[in-house]
């Protein structure tokens, strides 16, 4: 498996996990309003931080792919 395919797989996995964490953070916050909890380990704000951090990695990987495709197309 070459580097392009590997970074594409990581990008897709990180994107999916970050979207799931975002949804879990929103759901957890809504459930917390009514006095209950789903995830006892992390607060919704921490889940949102983790999701945002993973999304930054996704953006960095996508920008790298765009740069490589532009460089490859220019030559």
Secondary structure, DSSP 8 states (H G I E B T S, - for coil): --HHHHHHHHHHHHHHHHHHHHHHHHHHHHHHHTT--S-SSS-HHHHHHHHHHHHHHHHHHHHHHHHHHHHHHH-
